[in-house]
Amino acid sequence: MSGSIFIGFWWGTWIVATFLLHKRNKYRFPLALLSLVLLILYPYKIQLTPLSIQLPAIILLIIGYIYIVSLSLTQRLFMMISILIMITGYSGFLLMSLFDPVWVIIDYHLMSAILIFIIAQLLFPKNLFSHLVCSILGTVQGEIVYGVILTKWGFSYNACSGDYLDICSIYFLFTLTWFFIQHISSYLSMKSSVEKQKHG
């Protein structure tokens, strides 16, 4: 069912944030609140002529731009360029899969999530928040660009629908897993280095 991965991911995030994270963890309340808001707003969309957009995507878009405001001027410029790259890559992928779906050799959701992850990883290999923000802002706006192109051809399009939100959730899982593995690897490497210095 379209949107089931999205619902499962954010429901799991709410459970982790509410029951597993320490009460003093600064991310506990924001994560729990964001999860609930996205789950509540999931069935709703707004009509922005000539297309409609799911409300959870609007919330993520707002959060992303709030994050950009906190960056320095140089970081903002790089982020904007990165978002343009993501918009081009993602909307281009959607158009190519529309014109010639044969080359989408694996599950569409999985392939889209892998593409988003690869582009973001090339742009922000070490910064998790920038990685996520670039991907969300780029793909949401890529969906809008794709929707506008379709409406020019006489088709209706629901931007950031359940399928898109599923793709985002798979991407989130990829990214969080990748950064977790990097963190563990870095920690073990540092621990090994300290032990070697002690014995040396």
N, C-alpha and C positions, 0 to 999 in steps of 0.2 A: 504494500500500500504506500502511495506517495506520502512522504512526510513522516513515516514510521521511524526511520533512523534518527531524524531530527528530534522527535518526541522522546525516543529512548535515550539519546545522548544527553539532552538537557534534563530529563528526569533523573538520570544517573548522576549528573553534575549536581543537581539539587540535593540528592541523598548524601553524596560525598561532602559537599559544603556544609550541610546541616548537621550531620551525625558523625563524620569522620575527621574533619579538620578541627584543630584546636580552637577553642573559643577566642583566644587572643590573636589568631591568624588574621592579618589585615585583609586578606582576600575572601574570608569566610562569608561575611554579610553581603558584599557586592555580588559574589558568585551566586549565592542562594537567591538574592533578589532578582538578578538578571535571568536566572533560570525560570523562576516563576512568571516573570513578565513575558518572556518569550513563549512559554507554554500557554499562557492565558490568551495572548494575542495571536497565536498561530492560526486560528480559523478565519481571521479577519484580514481584509485587504482594502486598500483605498484606490479610488479611480482617479488617475492622473491622465487626462486625455493626451495621447490616444491609447494608453495602456493602463492596466491595473498592477499594483505592487502589493505583495504580502507585507503586513505590518511588522513582523519580526525583522525583516530586512531593513526597514526604516530605522528601527531602534538601533541595530548594529551599525548602520551608517552614521547615525548621530554620535554614538560612542566613539567611533573611529575618528571623526572630525574633532571631537573634544580632545582626543589623544594628540592629534596633530598640532593643535593650538599650544600644547605644553612643550613642543619641540623648539629647538633653536632655529634661526632662519635658514642656516645651511642644511640642517636635518629636514626641515619642511620642504625645501627645494628638491632634495634627493627623494623624499617620500612622494612628492607630486609626480616626479619623473617616473618613479617606480610604479605608481598607480596607473599612469598612462600606459606603461609597458604591460601591466597586468590586464587592463581594459582591452588593449589591442590583442593580446594573446588569447584571452578567454572568449571575447566576442568572435575573433577569427576562428577559434576552435568550434564554436557553436554553428557558425555559418558553413564551415567545411563539413561538419557532421550532418547538416541539413542537405547540402548539395550532393554529398557523396558519403552516405552512412556506412558503406562497405568497409572503409578503412578503420572504423571503430571496432577493433578486433577483440576487445574485452568489454566487460560491462561498462555502459556509458557513465554511470555514476562514479565508478572506481577510476576510470580513465580520466575523467574530468578532475577528480580530486588529486590524482597523481600529477597532472599537468600544473594545477594551481600550486601544489607543493614544490615542484621543481623550480618554477619561475620565482616563487617567493624565497626559496632556499638560495638561489643564485644571487638574489638582491640583498637578502638579510640573513646570512648564514648563522649569525651569533646573537641576534636580538629577537627574542620570542614575541614581544608585544608588537614590534614593527613588522615582523613576519606576518602576524595575524591581521593587523590593521591594513597593511598593504593588500593582502589577499581579499579581505572582506570588502573594502572600498573599491578595489579594482573589479571584483567579480559582480558586485551589486550594480555598479555603473556599466559594466559590460553587459549584464542582463538588460538594462534599460536601453543601451545602444542597439542590442540585438532586437529587442521588442519594437523599437521605433522603426528599424529597417523592415521588419515583418509587416507592421501596420502600413507602411508605404506601399506594400504589395497587396494590401487588402485583407491581411490576416489579423485576427485578434490574438493578443498574447498576454498572459498573466506573468509578469516579471517576478523573479524570486519566488516561484511557486514551491510546492512541497518537494519536487524533484531537486530544485536548486538547494533548498535547505538541507536535504539529505546529503548532497554533494559537499556542502560546507561542513556538515557534521563528520563525514568521513575524513575530510581534510584536517579538521581539528584533531581527530584521533591520530592521524599520521604525524602531525606536527608535534603534538604533546608527547607522543611516544618517542619521536626522534630526539627532542630536546631533553627528555628524561634520560634516555640512553647516554646522550652526550654528557649530562650532568653526572651520572653515575660513573662513567668512564673517566671523567676529569677528576672526580673525587678519589677513585681507586688509584689513579696515576699519581696524584698528589700524596696520598697515604703511603704508596710504595716508595716514592722519592724520599719522604721524611724518614721512613724506616731504614732506608739505605744510608742516609746521612748519619743516623744514630749509630748504626753498626760500623760505619766507616770511621 
